[in-house]
């Protein structure tokens, strides 16, 4: 979080649309969701979904996203995917496993990965931390 962007609980990593998103570490997928304009829809869905199109600044929400619960109840969140993540709730993923594709769904001005780290489960704004120093500390700089 930064003072100039309250509520922005992670870091934006620029990447081209279609870039594969990989799990930061192994764990269990605990959420796959479409989130825009303050509304959320859990997976699986009937199509089309509101997140199945490009978003725009001011729309609100994370678009298509997934959360992985890691050892010690650390949670990583991956937002703005181009389509429904390729993982499912309850699925165990290995470190580096593909989980989705970079897009620009939800509150987004262009293709990128919004990446969050939360210090406990379930993830919330209250337990979000800056992922940059966390990942450096754990030997995986962004």
N, C-alpha and C positions, 0 to 999 in steps of 0.2 A: 504494500500500500504506500501511496505517496500523498503528501499534503495537498498537492494540486489535483489529485484524482481520488477523492474519498470513494470507497466502495469498489475501487479497482484493485482486487485482491491478489493479483499476480503480475506476471511479466508477459509482454507481447514479443514474440519471436517471429520476425519476418521470414516468410517462406512462400514459394510459388504455389499457386493452386495446384492440387494434385500430389503434393509432396506427402509421402507416407509419414504418419506420426507413430513413434515407437514408445512403448512403456518405459518410463524412467527406471523402474525396478520391477521385480516380480511381485505378484500379489493377486488379489481377488477383485474382480470387477464388481463394484457395489452400486453403480448407477449408470444408466444410459438414458439420456433424456433430450428432448427438444424443449428449449426455453427461449421464449421471446416475449417482449412487452409485459413482463411480470407474470406470464402464464407458463406452465410446464405441462408436458405430456410425457408420460413414461413409455418406454419401449416394452413390448412390440406394438406397432401402430398399424392403423389402416392408412393407406396412402391416398392422396398426397398429404404431407404434413406441412405446417407453416415454415419449418426449417429447411424444407427442400428447395429453397431458393436463396439467392443472395440477400443479405441483410443490408442495413445502412446505419450510419450514425444517428443516434436518437431512438432507434427502434426498441432498444432495451433487450437485455438477456444475453445468454451465452451461446445461443443457437444450439446446434447439435453438440453434445458433450458427453464425456465419459469420466468416471471416477474410479480409481484403483486404490484399494486399501492394502497397505504394505505392513511389514513387521512393525511392531510398536504402535500400531494404530495411526501411522502416518498415511495421509490421503493425498494423492496427486489428481489434479483435474485438468482436462484437456478440452478446450472450447473452440467454437467456430468452424466445426468440420463441414465439409461440403455435402455430406449425406450421413445417414444413420451410421454410427460407428460399427465396425466389423466385429466387435466383441459383444458378449451378452452378460447380463447380470448373473453372478454366480460362477462365471468362468475364471479359471486360474490362468494367469498369463506369466510368462517368463520375462526376465529383463530383456528389453529390446524388442519384444514381440510387437508386430504391427497391430495397432488398435483403431486406426481411422485415417482419414485423408484431410489435409489442410484445405480449408475453404474460407468463406466469409459470411456464414449464417449468423443471425442475431444482430446484436449491436456492434457492427463492424464497418470499417471504412475501406477494407481491402483484405485480400487473403493473408492470413497469419495464424499462428498458434498462440492462443492465450493459455499460459501454463501457470497453475497454482500449486502450492504446497500447503497442507493443513496439518497441524500438530496433533490432532485427535480426530476420532470418528464419532459422529458424522461430521463432515466438513461444514463449516459455517464461516461467516465473516469474522466471528470472534476468535477463531483459531487459525486464520490465514496468516502466513508469514511471507517475507520476501524470499522467493525461491532462489534468487541468484546466490547469496551467501550460503544458503542451505546446501545447494547442489555443489558448490565449491568445497564446503566442509566435508561433504561425503564423496569427494573424488570424482565428481561428474559435472565439471563446469559447463554451463549452457553456452 
